[in-house]
Amino acid sequence: MRAKLIDHFEQLFGRCDAVVMPTAPTVCFPKGAIRDPLEMYLQDIYTVGANLCRLPAISLPCGFDEQKRPFGLQMMGPRKSDPWICRMAYAYEQAAPFSAEIPKEFDHG
């Protein structure tokens, strides 16, 4: 299955430079809010492809819902494109008006 997934991504990157998608199926949730292991695993389901295929990927904030909970955006590139993905993520952060905004309830620093 992993080999098929790698082949699929190689074909995909033959047609496009990057895959941009949500990092998770939901917005950020409060620490400890999910106790069910399967539900917690499903929060990471969109990152599995990059991990299994050893593709460079990065997650960035991309906005907030009505309660100011952040959404994550994942950028993924072909193998050995790590520097390019980092430059693309940096360019996105510079263009995004909310990139430095952290809602008070999520600022633990």
Biopython code that builds the backbone (N, CA, C, O; Angstrom):
import numpy as np
from Bio.PDB.StructureBuilder import StructureBuilder

atoms = [
    (1, "MET", "N", (0.825, -1.183, 0.000)),
    (1, "MET", "CA", (0.000, 0.000, 0.000)),
    (1, "MET", "C", (0.879, 1.260, 0.000)),
    (1, "MET", "O", (0.593, 2.229, -0.703)),
    (2, "ARG", "N", (1.948, 1.227, 0.799)),
    (2, "ARG", "CA", (2.841, 2.390, 0.861)),
    (2, "ARG", "C", (3.456, 2.665, -0.507)),
    (2, "ARG", "O", (3.552, 3.821, -0.917)),
    (3, "ALA", "N", (3.873, 1.619, -1.217)),
    (3, "ALA", "CA", (4.470, 1.780, -2.553)),
    (3, "ALA", "C", (3.463, 2.397, -3.521)),
    (3, "ALA", "O", (3.826, 3.242, -4.340)),
    (4, "LYS", "N", (2.200, 1.980, -3.430)),
    (4, "LYS", "CA", (1.150, 2.556, -4.290)),
    (4, "LYS", "C", (0.940, 4.030, -3.968)),
    (4, "LYS", "O", (0.758, 4.848, -4.869)),
    (5, "LEU", "N", (0.966, 4.361, -2.695)),
    (5, "LEU", "CA", (0.802, 5.755, -2.288)),
    (5, "LEU", "C", (1.966, 6.611, -2.784)),
    (5, "LEU", "O", (1.759, 7.730, -3.253)),
    (6, "ILE", "N", (3.176, 6.095, -2.683)),
    (6, "ILE", "CA", (4.355, 6.813, -3.187)),
    (6, "ILE", "C", (4.227, 7.039, -4.687)),
    (6, "ILE", "O", (4.490, 8.139, -5.172)),
    (7, "ASP", "N", (3.823, 6.004, -5.432)),
    (7, "ASP", "CA", (3.627, 6.145, -6.884)),
    (7, "ASP", "C", (2.571, 7.197, -7.199)),
    (7, "ASP", "O", (2.732, 7.996, -8.122)),
    (8, "HIS", "N", (1.491, 7.190, -6.424)),
    (8, "HIS", "CA", (0.422, 8.175, -6.638)),
    (8, "HIS", "C", (0.949, 9.599, -6.452)),
    (8, "HIS", "O", (0.671, 10.481, -7.266)),
    (9, "PHE", "N", (1.706, 9.817, -5.385)),
    (9, "PHE", "CA", (2.256, 11.156, -5.160)),
    (9, "PHE", "C", (3.261, 11.540, -6.242)),
    (9, "PHE", "O", (3.294, 12.697, -6.663)),
    (10, "GLU", "N", (4.080, 10.595, -6.701)),
    (10, "GLU", "CA", (5.033, 10.901, -7.770)),
    (10, "GLU", "C", (4.298, 11.326, -9.041)),
    (10, "GLU", "O", (4.722, 12.264, -9.716)),
    (11, "GLN", "N", (3.207, 10.649, -9.369)),
    (11, "GLN", "CA", (2.407, 11.035, -10.525)),
    (11, "GLN", "C", (1.775, 12.414, -10.308)),
    (11, "GLN", "O", (1.742, 13.243, -11.217)),
    (12, "LEU", "N", (1.285, 12.640, -9.115)),
    (12, "LEU", "CA", (0.669, 13.930, -8.792)),
    (12, "LEU", "C", (1.673, 15.065, -8.940)),
    (12, "LEU", "O", (1.357, 16.103, -9.521)),
    (13, "PHE", "N", (2.889, 14.873, -8.414)),
    (13, "PHE", "CA", (3.895, 15.930, -8.507)),
    (13, "PHE", "C", (4.461, 16.071, -9.918)),
    (13, "PHE", "O", (5.207, 17.012, -10.188)),
    (14, "GLY", "N", (4.122, 15.164, -10.809)),
    (14, "GLY", "CA", (4.428, 15.343, -12.220)),
    (14, "GLY", "C", (3.489, 16.345, -12.871)),
    (14, "GLY", "O", (3.781, 16.875, -13.943)),
    (15, "ARG", "N", (2.342, 16.608, -12.209)),
    (15, "ARG", "CA", (1.338, 17.539, -12.740)),
    (15, "ARG", "C", (1.233, 18.844, -11.957)),
    (15, "ARG", "O", (0.671, 19.822, -12.450)),
    (16, "CYS", "N", (1.771, 18.863, -10.742)),
    (16, "CYS", "CA", (1.687, 20.078, -9.928)),
    (16, "CYS", "C", (2.947, 20.215, -9.076)),
    (16, "CYS", "O", (3.681, 19.246, -8.882)),
    (17, "ASP", "N", (3.190, 21.416, -8.574)),
    (17, "ASP", "CA", (4.399, 21.679, -7.792)),
    (17, "ASP", "C", (4.246, 21.323, -6.318)),
    (17, "ASP", "O", (5.213, 20.938, -5.661)),
    (18, "ALA", "N", (3.031, 21.452, -5.803)),
    (18, "ALA", "CA", (2.800, 21.234, -4.377)),
    (18, "ALA", "C", (1.353, 20.832, -4.145)),
    (18, "ALA", "O", (0.483, 21.058, -4.986)),
    (19, "VAL", "N", (1.119, 20.237, -2.996)),
    (19, "VAL", "CA", (-0.232, 19.931, -2.540)),
    (19, "VAL", "C", (-0.470, 20.829, -1.334)),
    (19, "VAL", "O", (0.320, 20.842, -0.389)),
    (20, "VAL", "N", (-1.553, 21.569, -1.376)),
    (20, "VAL", "CA", (-1.926, 22.448, -0.268)),
    (20, "VAL", "C", (-3.311, 22.003, 0.195)),
    (20, "VAL", "O", (-4.261, 21.951, -0.586)),
    (21, "MET", "N", (-3.399, 21.687, 1.468)),
    (21, "MET", "CA", (-4.635, 21.141, 2.014)),
    (21, "MET", "C", (-4.706, 21.433, 3.512)),
    (21, "MET", "O", (-3.720, 21.878, 4.101)),
    (22, "PRO", "N", (-5.857, 21.189, 4.131)),
    (22, "PRO", "CA", (-5.925, 21.363, 5.584)),
    (22, "PRO", "C", (-4.945, 20.436, 6.295)),
    (22, "PRO", "O", (-4.628, 19.356, 5.795)),
    (23, "THR", "N", (-4.478, 20.851, 7.434)),
    (23, "THR", "CA", (-3.611, 19.993, 8.253)),
    (23, "THR", "C", (-4.449, 18.962, 9.002)),
    (23, "THR", "O", (-4.011, 17.831, 9.215)),
    (24, "ALA", "N", (-5.645, 19.353, 9.396)),
    (24, "ALA", "CA", (-6.533, 18.492, 10.180)),
    (24, "ALA", "C", (-7.975, 18.703, 9.711)),
    (24, "ALA", "O", (-8.281, 19.725, 9.098)),
    (25, "PRO", "N", (-8.847, 17.759, 9.991)),
    (25, "PRO", "CA", (-10.242, 17.897, 9.571)),
    (25, "PRO", "C", (-11.054, 18.891, 10.398)),
    (25, "PRO", "O", (-12.176, 19.236, 10.025)),
    (26, "THR", "N", (-10.496, 19.353, 11.516)),
    (26, "THR", "CA", (-11.215, 20.307, 12.366)),
    (26, "THR", "C", (-10.270, 21.431, 12.790)),
    (26, "THR", "O", (-9.063, 21.370, 12.554)),
    (27, "VAL", "N", (-10.828, 22.432, 13.406)),
    (27, "VAL", "CA", (-10.010, 23.504, 13.972)),
    (27, "VAL", "C", (-9.312, 22.987, 15.224)),
    (27, "VAL", "O", (-9.590, 21.882, 15.690)),
    (28, "CYS", "N", (-8.413, 23.787, 15.756)),
    (28, "CYS", "CA", (-7.689, 23.447, 16.978)),
    (28, "CYS", "C", (-8.686, 23.196, 18.120)),
    (28, "CYS", "O", (-9.692, 23.894, 18.244)),
    (29, "PHE", "N", (-8.398, 22.222, 18.922)),
    (29, "PHE", "CA", (-9.271, 21.916, 20.054)),
    (29, "PHE", "C", (-8.500, 22.136, 21.347)),
    (29, "PHE", "O", (-7.273, 22.038, 21.353)),
    (30, "PRO", "N", (-9.188, 22.430, 22.437)),
    (30, "PRO", "CA", (-8.501, 22.643, 23.718)),
    (30, "PRO", "C", (-7.755, 21.388, 24.170)),
    (30, "PRO", "O", (-8.190, 20.265, 23.913)),
    (31, "LYS", "N", (-6.646, 21.595, 24.836)),
    (31, "LYS", "CA", (-5.836, 20.493, 25.360)),
    (31, "LYS", "C", (-6.708, 19.602, 26.245)),
    (31, "LYS", "O", (-7.412, 20.087, 27.130)),
    (32, "GLY", "N", (-6.653, 18.299, 25.994)),
    (32, "GLY", "CA", (-7.409, 17.337, 26.788)),
    (32, "GLY", "C", (-8.849, 17.162, 26.355)),
    (32, "GLY", "O", (-9.572, 16.363, 26.951)),
    (33, "ALA", "N", (-9.291, 17.891, 25.326)),
    (33, "ALA", "CA", (-10.691, 17.810, 24.908)),
    (33, "ALA", "C", (-11.025, 16.483, 24.248)),
    (33, "ALA", "O", (-12.171, 16.037, 24.307)),
    (34, "ILE", "N", (-10.047, 15.845, 23.621)),
    (34, "ILE", "CA", (-10.284, 14.560, 22.962)),
    (34, "ILE", "C", (-9.613, 13.465, 23.783)),
    (34, "ILE", "O", (-8.400, 13.480, 23.991)),
    (35, "ARG", "N", (-10.414, 12.524, 24.241)),
    (35, "ARG", "CA", (-9.895, 11.438, 25.067)),
    (35, "ARG", "C", (-9.912, 10.092, 24.324)),
    (35, "ARG", "O", (-9.199, 9.164, 24.706)),
    (36, "ASP", "N", (-10.706, 9.990, 23.291)),
    (36, "ASP", "CA", (-10.816, 8.756, 22.522)),
    (36, "ASP", "C", (-9.611, 8.623, 21.593)),
    (36, "ASP", "O", (-9.399, 9.506, 20.762)),
    (37, "PRO", "N", (-8.804, 7.547, 21.698)),
    (37, "PRO", "CA", (-7.595, 7.400, 20.880)),
    (37, "PRO", "C", (-7.865, 7.412, 19.368)),
    (37, "PRO", "O", (-7.080, 7.973, 18.604)),
    (38, "LEU", "N", (-8.966, 6.800, 18.941)),
    (38, "LEU", "CA", (-9.285, 6.795, 17.516)),
    (38, "LEU", "C", (-9.616, 8.209, 17.028)),
    (38, "LEU", "O", (-9.160, 8.626, 15.964)),
    (39, "GLU", "N", (-10.400, 8.930, 17.800)),
    (39, "GLU", "CA", (-10.727, 10.315, 17.433)),
    (39, "GLU", "C", (-9.461, 11.180, 17.384)),
    (39, "GLU", "O", (-9.327, 12.037, 16.511)),
    (40, "MET", "N", (-8.546, 10.954, 18.312)),
    (40, "MET", "CA", (-7.287, 11.710, 18.312)),
    (40, "MET", "C", (-6.464, 11.356, 17.072)),
    (40, "MET", "O", (-5.897, 12.243, 16.433)),
    (41, "TYR", "N", (-6.394, 10.073, 16.728)),
    (41, "TYR", "CA", (-5.671, 9.645, 15.531)),
    (41, "TYR", "C", (-6.259, 10.315, 14.287)),
    (41, "TYR", "O", (-5.515, 10.756, 13.411)),
    (42, "LEU", "N", (-7.573, 10.392, 14.207)),
    (42, "LEU", "CA", (-8.222, 10.976, 13.034)),
    (42, "LEU", "C", (-7.916, 12.466, 12.886)),
    (42, "LEU", "O", (-8.046, 13.010, 11.790)),
    (43, "GLN", "N", (-7.518, 13.125, 13.955)),
    (43, "GLN", "CA", (-7.126, 14.536, 13.858)),
    (43, "GLN", "C", (-5.838, 14.697, 13.048)),
    (43, "GLN", "O", (-5.576, 15.772, 12.509)),
    (44, "ASP", "N", (-5.040, 13.640, 12.961)),
    (44, "ASP", "CA", (-3.777, 13.677, 12.213)),
    (44, "ASP", "C", (-3.872, 13.002, 10.847)),
    (44, "ASP", "O", (-2.858, 12.874, 10.162)),
    (45, "ILE", "N", (-5.050, 12.573, 10.436)),
    (45, "ILE", "CA", (-5.196, 11.747, 9.243)),
    (45, "ILE", "C", (-4.661, 12.424, 7.979)),
    (45, "ILE", "O", (-4.160, 11.731, 7.094)),
    (46, "TYR", "N", (-4.750, 13.743, 7.865)),
    (46, "TYR", "CA", (-4.296, 14.439, 6.653)),
    (46, "TYR", "C", (-2.763, 14.513, 6.559)),
    (46, "TYR", "O", (-2.226, 14.832, 5.499)),
    (47, "THR", "N", (-2.073, 14.226, 7.642)),
    (47, "THR", "CA", (-0.606, 14.272, 7.618)),
    (47, "THR", "C", (0.013, 12.904, 7.352)),
    (47, "THR", "O", (1.228, 12.799, 7.184)),
    (48, "VAL", "N", (-0.800, 11.867, 7.312)),
    (48, "VAL", "CA", (-0.296, 10.502, 7.155)),
    (48, "VAL", "C", (0.409, 10.310, 5.814)),
    (48, "VAL", "O", (1.452, 9.658, 5.761)),
    (49, "GLY", "N", (-0.138, 10.862, 4.732)),
    (49, "GLY", "CA", (0.469, 10.700, 3.409)),
    (49, "GLY", "C", (1.904, 11.195, 3.367)),
    (49, "GLY", "O", (2.790, 10.498, 2.872)),
    (50, "ALA", "N", (2.137, 12.386, 3.881)),
    (50, "ALA", "CA", (3.494, 12.940, 3.892)),
    (50, "ALA", "C", (4.422, 12.073, 4.742)),
    (50, "ALA", "O", (5.573, 11.848, 4.367)),
    (51, "ASN", "N", (3.936, 11.593, 5.866)),
    (51, "ASN", "CA", (4.762, 10.771, 6.739)),
    (51, "ASN", "C", (5.092, 9.423, 6.118)),
    (51, "ASN", "O", (6.247, 9.000, 6.145)),
    (52, "LEU", "N", (4.104, 8.747, 5.564)),
    (52, "LEU", "CA", (4.340, 7.433, 4.961)),
    (52, "LEU", "C", (5.260, 7.506, 3.750)),
    (52, "LEU", "O", (6.077, 6.613, 3.526)),
    (53, "CYS", "N", (5.123, 8.578, 2.969)),
    (53, "CYS", "CA", (5.904, 8.713, 1.727)),
    (53, "CYS", "C", (7.186, 9.504, 1.918)),
    (53, "CYS", "O", (7.931, 9.727, 0.964)),
    (54, "ARG", "N", (7.442, 9.927, 3.145)),
    (54, "ARG", "CA", (8.629, 10.726, 3.475)),
    (54, "ARG", "C", (8.737, 11.971, 2.600)),
    (54, "ARG", "O", (9.784, 12.253, 2.017)),
    (55, "LEU", "N", (7.623, 12.715, 2.523)),
    (55, "LEU", "CA", (7.587, 13.943, 1.735)),
    (55, "LEU", "C", (7.732, 15.141, 2.654)),
    (55, "LEU", "O", (7.243, 15.116, 3.783)),
    (56, "PRO", "N", (8.397, 16.192, 2.188)),
    (56, "PRO", "CA", (8.490, 17.390, 3.012)),
    (56, "PRO", "C", (7.125, 18.067, 3.100)),
    (56, "PRO", "O", (6.442, 18.252, 2.093)),
    (57, "ALA", "N", (6.746, 18.428, 4.308)),
    (57, "ALA", "CA", (5.461, 19.092, 4.535)),
    (57, "ALA", "C", (5.610, 20.029, 5.716)),
    (57, "ALA", "O", (6.440, 19.817, 6.601)),
    (58, "ILE", "N", (4.791, 21.067, 5.714)),
    (58, "ILE", "CA", (4.819, 22.036, 6.810)),
    (58, "ILE", "C", (3.384, 22.473, 7.082)),
    (58, "ILE", "O", (2.570, 22.566, 6.164)),
    (59, "SER", "N", (3.087, 22.737, 8.330)),
    (59, "SER", "CA", (1.769, 23.211, 8.726)),
    (59, "SER", "C", (1.872, 24.669, 9.171)),
    (59, "SER", "O", (2.780, 25.051, 9.909)),
    (60, "LEU", "N", (0.917, 25.467, 8.702)),
    (60, "LEU", "CA", (0.902, 26.905, 8.995)),
    (60, "LEU", "C", (-0.494, 27.325, 9.429)),
    (60, "LEU", "O", (-1.474, 26.694, 9.033)),
    (61, "PRO", "N", (-0.607, 28.368, 10.228)),
    (61, "PRO", "CA", (-1.942, 28.895, 10.515)),
    (61, "PRO", "C", (-2.517, 29.517, 9.252)),
    (61, "PRO", "O", (-1.795, 30.157, 8.487)),
    (62, "CYS", "N", (-3.818, 29.332, 9.031)),
    (62, "CYS", "CA", (-4.409, 29.918, 7.819)),
    (62, "CYS", "C", (-5.732, 30.619, 8.079)),
    (62, "CYS", "O", (-6.435, 30.965, 7.130)),
    (63, "GLY", "N", (-6.084, 30.834, 9.314)),
    (63, "GLY", "CA", (-7.321, 31.546, 9.615)),
    (63, "GLY", "C", (-7.944, 31.028, 10.890)),
    (63, "GLY", "O", (-7.393, 30.165, 11.573)),
    (64, "PHE", "N", (-9.098, 31.571, 11.192)),
    (64, "PHE", "CA", (-9.786, 31.252, 12.437)),
    (64, "PHE", "C", (-11.271, 31.066, 12.189)),
    (64, "PHE", "O", (-11.828, 31.657, 11.264)),
    (65, "ASP", "N", (-11.916, 30.244, 13.012)),
    (65, "ASP", "CA", (-13.366, 30.117, 12.923)),
    (65, "ASP", "C", (-14.023, 31.222, 13.745)),
    (65, "ASP", "O", (-13.343, 32.130, 14.222)),
    (66, "GLU", "N", (-15.332, 31.146, 13.910)),
    (66, "GLU", "CA", (-16.079, 32.190, 14.635)),
    (66, "GLU", "C", (-15.649, 32.342, 16.091)),
    (66, "GLU", "O", (-15.751, 33.432, 16.655)),
    (67, "GLN", "N", (-15.169, 31.258, 16.707)),
    (67, "GLN", "CA", (-14.705, 31.301, 18.097)),
    (67, "GLN", "C", (-13.208, 31.611, 18.191)),
    (67, "GLN", "O", (-12.611, 31.468, 19.258)),
    (68, "LYS", "N", (-12.606, 32.030, 17.085)),
    (68, "LYS", "CA", (-11.176, 32.370, 17.006)),
    (68, "LYS", "C", (-10.277, 31.164, 17.235)),
    (68, "LYS", "O", (-9.149, 31.311, 17.706)),
    (69, "ARG", "N", (-10.773, 29.960, 16.901)),
    (69, "ARG", "CA", (-9.947, 28.752, 16.951)),
    (69, "ARG", "C", (-9.222, 28.638, 15.613)),
    (69, "ARG", "O", (-9.848, 28.793, 14.565)),
    (70, "PRO", "N", (-7.916, 28.371, 15.627)),
    (70, "PRO", "CA", (-7.148, 28.377, 14.376)),
    (70, "PRO", "C", (-7.343, 27.136, 13.502)),
    (70, "PRO", "O", (-7.547, 26.022, 13.986)),
    (71, "PHE", "N", (-7.271, 27.382, 12.205)),
    (71, "PHE", "CA", (-7.220, 26.328, 11.187)),
    (71, "PHE", "C", (-5.761, 26.145, 10.797)),
    (71, "PHE", "O", (-4.990, 27.104, 10.828)),
    (72, "GLY", "N", (-5.375, 24.939, 10.432)),
    (72, "GLY", "CA", (-4.029, 24.686, 9.939)),
    (72, "GLY", "C", (-4.041, 24.384, 8.447)),
    (72, "GLY", "O", (-4.944, 23.715, 7.946)),
    (73, "LEU", "N", (-3.037, 24.880, 7.748)),
    (73, "LEU", "CA", (-2.851, 24.654, 6.321)),
    (73, "LEU", "C", (-1.560, 23.864, 6.142)),
    (73, "LEU", "O", (-0.521, 24.247, 6.680)),
    (74, "GLN", "N", (-1.615, 22.770, 5.394)),
    (74, "GLN", "CA", (-0.447, 21.937, 5.160)),
    (74, "GLN", "C", (0.030, 22.128, 3.718)),
    (74, "GLN", "O", (-0.762, 22.061, 2.778)),
    (75, "MET", "N", (1.314, 22.364, 3.561)),
    (75, "MET", "CA", (1.933, 22.437, 2.242)),
    (75, "MET", "C", (2.872, 21.240, 2.132)),
    (75, "MET", "O", (3.703, 21.002, 3.009)),
    (76, "MET", "N", (2.727, 20.490, 1.038)),
    (76, "MET", "CA", (3.512, 19.275, 0.842)),
    (76, "MET", "C", (4.132, 19.311, -0.547)),
    (76, "MET", "O", (3.488, 19.716, -1.515)),
    (77, "GLY", "N", (5.382, 18.886, -0.633)),
    (77, "GLY", "CA", (6.076, 18.878, -1.916)),
    (77, "GLY", "C", (6.696, 17.538, -2.216)),
    (77, "GLY", "O", (6.675, 16.634, -1.381)),
    (78, "PRO", "N", (7.258, 17.403, -3.424)),
    (78, "PRO", "CA", (7.913, 16.152, -3.782)),
    (78, "PRO", "C", (9.167, 15.919, -2.939)),
    (78, "PRO", "O", (9.665, 16.837, -2.288)),
    (79, "ARG", "N", (9.659, 14.710, -2.958)),
    (79, "ARG", "CA", (10.875, 14.379, -2.211)),
    (79, "ARG", "C", (11.999, 15.349, -2.547)),
    (79, "ARG", "O", (12.142, 15.793, -3.686)),
    (80, "LYS", "N", (12.776, 15.660, -1.551)),
    (80, "LYS", "CA", (13.951, 16.526, -1.645)),
    (80, "LYS", "C", (13.623, 17.965, -2.038)),
    (80, "LYS", "O", (14.492, 18.685, -2.531)),
    (81, "SER", "N", (12.380, 18.386, -1.824)),
    (81, "SER", "CA", (12.023, 19.784, -2.103)),
    (81, "SER", "C", (11.877, 20.586, -0.808)),
    (81, "SER", "O", (11.214, 21.623, -0.791)),
    (82, "ASP", "N", (12.491, 20.112, 0.267)),
    (82, "ASP", "CA", (12.378, 20.762, 1.577)),
    (82, "ASP", "C", (12.663, 22.262, 1.530)),
    (82, "ASP", "O", (11.859, 23.037, 2.048)),
    (83, "PRO", "N", (13.778, 22.709, 0.928)),
    (83, "PRO", "CA", (14.044, 24.151, 0.911)),
    (83, "PRO", "C", (12.950, 24.939, 0.181)),
    (83, "PRO", "O", (12.568, 26.029, 0.608)),
    (84, "TRP", "N", (12.459, 24.380, -0.907)),
    (84, "TRP", "CA", (11.418, 25.071, -1.674)),
    (84, "TRP", "C", (10.126, 25.170, -0.872)),
    (84, "TRP", "O", (9.478, 26.217, -0.880)),
    (85, "ILE", "N", (9.736, 24.092, -0.176)),
    (85, "ILE", "CA", (8.524, 24.118, 0.653)),
    (85, "ILE", "C", (8.676, 25.152, 1.763)),
    (85, "ILE", "O", (7.723, 25.868, 2.069)),
    (86, "CYS", "N", (9.856, 25.243, 2.369)),
    (86, "CYS", "CA", (10.092, 26.245, 3.418)),
    (86, "CYS", "C", (9.981, 27.665, 2.850)),
    (86, "CYS", "O", (9.412, 28.547, 3.495)),
    (87, "ARG", "N", (10.518, 27.886, 1.658)),
    (87, "ARG", "CA", (10.406, 29.219, 1.036)),
    (87, "ARG", "C", (8.949, 29.548, 0.702)),
    (87, "ARG", "O", (8.510, 30.684, 0.883)),
    (88, "MET", "N", (8.204, 28.557, 0.216)),
    (88, "MET", "CA", (6.795, 28.770, -0.097)),
    (88, "MET", "C", (6.014, 29.092, 1.184)),
    (88, "MET", "O", (5.161, 29.979, 1.190)),
    (89, "ALA", "N", (6.310, 28.376, 2.251)),
    (89, "ALA", "CA", (5.630, 28.626, 3.529)),
    (89, "ALA", "C", (5.974, 30.016, 4.060)),
    (89, "ALA", "O", (5.105, 30.722, 4.572)),
    (90, "TYR", "N", (7.237, 30.404, 3.938)),
    (90, "TYR", "CA", (7.652, 31.735, 4.387)),
    (90, "TYR", "C", (6.934, 32.821, 3.585)),
    (90, "TYR", "O", (6.459, 33.804, 4.154)),
    (91, "ALA", "N", (6.854, 32.644, 2.272)),
    (91, "ALA", "CA", (6.161, 33.625, 1.423)),
    (91, "ALA", "C", (4.686, 33.721, 1.815)),
    (91, "ALA", "O", (4.121, 34.814, 1.860)),
    (92, "TYR", "N", (4.071, 32.583, 2.096)),
    (92, "TYR", "CA", (2.672, 32.583, 2.526)),
    (92, "TYR", "C", (2.509, 33.341, 3.844)),
    (92, "TYR", "O", (1.607, 34.166, 3.986)),
    (93, "GLU", "N", (3.388, 33.056, 4.805)),
    (93, "GLU", "CA", (3.315, 33.743, 6.099)),
    (93, "GLU", "C", (3.472, 35.249, 5.951)),
    (93, "GLU", "O", (2.794, 36.008, 6.644)),
    (94, "GLN", "N", (4.348, 35.691, 5.065)),
    (94, "GLN", "CA", (4.551, 37.121, 4.863)),
    (94, "GLN", "C", (3.324, 37.774, 4.245)),
    (94, "GLN", "O", (3.039, 38.939, 4.522)),
    (95, "ALA", "N", (2.593, 37.035, 3.409)),
    (95, "ALA", "CA", (1.414, 37.577, 2.731)),
    (95, "ALA", "C", (0.144, 37.469, 3.569)),
    (95, "ALA", "O", (-0.799, 38.231, 3.355)),
    (96, "ALA", "N", (0.104, 36.544, 4.512)),
    (96, "ALA", "CA", (-1.106, 36.310, 5.304)),
    (96, "ALA", "C", (-1.228, 37.346, 6.414)),
    (96, "ALA", "O", (-0.307, 37.485, 7.220)),
    (97, "PRO", "N", (-2.330, 38.073, 6.478)),
    (97, "PRO", "CA", (-2.478, 39.132, 7.479)),
    (97, "PRO", "C", (-2.584, 38.636, 8.919)),
    (97, "PRO", "O", (-2.353, 39.406, 9.851)),
    (98, "PHE", "N", (-2.925, 37.381, 9.113)),
    (98, "PHE", "CA", (-3.131, 36.841, 10.466)),
    (98, "PHE", "C", (-1.989, 35.963, 10.932)),
    (98, "PHE", "O", (-2.108, 35.313, 11.970)),
    (99, "SER", "N", (-0.887, 35.920, 10.202)),
    (99, "SER", "CA", (0.171, 34.958, 10.511)),
    (99, "SER", "C", (0.774, 35.136, 11.901)),
    (99, "SER", "O", (1.264, 34.165, 12.478)),
    (100, "ALA", "N", (0.754, 36.328, 12.446)),
    (100, "ALA", "CA", (1.333, 36.551, 13.777)),
    (100, "ALA", "C", (0.269, 36.608, 14.866)),
    (100, "ALA", "O", (0.601, 36.760, 16.041)),
    (101, "GLU", "N", (-0.996, 36.491, 14.498)),
    (101, "GLU", "CA", (-2.088, 36.603, 15.461)),
    (101, "GLU", "C", (-2.293, 35.283, 16.203)),
    (101, "GLU", "O", (-2.492, 34.239, 15.580)),
    (102, "ILE", "N", (-2.244, 35.334, 17.519)),
    (102, "ILE", "CA", (-2.515, 34.167, 18.348)),
    (102, "ILE", "C", (-3.623, 34.550, 19.327)),
    (102, "ILE", "O", (-3.417, 35.423, 20.169)),
    (103, "PRO", "N", (-4.790, 33.919, 19.234)),
    (103, "PRO", "CA", (-5.859, 34.235, 20.194)),
    (103, "PRO", "C", (-5.384, 33.982, 21.623)),
    (103, "PRO", "O", (-4.634, 33.038, 21.871)),
    (104, "LYS", "N", (-5.812, 34.810, 22.546)),
    (104, "LYS", "CA", (-5.352, 34.734, 23.934)),
    (104, "LYS", "C", (-5.500, 33.346, 24.558)),
    (104, "LYS", "O", (-4.624, 32.905, 25.302)),
    (105, "GLU", "N", (-6.593, 32.661, 24.263)),
    (105, "GLU", "CA", (-6.811, 31.339, 24.874)),
    (105, "GLU", "C", (-5.850, 30.277, 24.352)),
    (105, "GLU", "O", (-5.752, 29.201, 24.943)),
    (106, "PHE", "N", (-5.137, 30.550, 23.261)),
    (106, "PHE", "CA", (-4.174, 29.595, 22.713)),
    (106, "PHE", "C", (-2.733, 30.055, 22.895)),
    (106, "PHE", "O", (-1.809, 29.340, 22.508)),
    (107, "ASP", "N", (-2.527, 31.218, 23.468)),
    (107, "ASP", "CA", (-1.175, 31.746, 23.662)),
    (107, "ASP", "C", (-0.645, 31.240, 25.000)),
    (107, "ASP", "O", (-1.021, 31.746, 26.057)),
    (108, "HIS", "N", (0.222, 30.248, 24.947)),
    (108, "HIS", "CA", (0.785, 29.669, 26.169)),
    (108, "HIS", "C", (2.232, 30.091, 26.375)),
    (108, "HIS", "O", (2.929, 29.521, 27.215)),
    (109, "GLY", "N", (2.691, 31.082, 25.618)),
    (109, "GLY", "CA", (4.101, 31.476, 25.691)),
    (109, "GLY", "C", (4.377, 32.632, 26.506)),
    (109, "GLY", "O", (5.533, 33.039, 26.629)),
]
sb = StructureBuilder()
sb.init_structure("model")
sb.init_model(0)
sb.init_chain("A")
sb.init_seg("    ")
for serial, (resi, resn, name, xyz) in enumerate(atoms, 1):
    if name == "N":
        sb.init_residue(resn, " ", resi, " ")
    sb.init_atom(name, np.array(xyz, "f"), 0.0, 1.0, " ", f" {name:<3s}", serial, name[0])
structure = sb.get_structure()
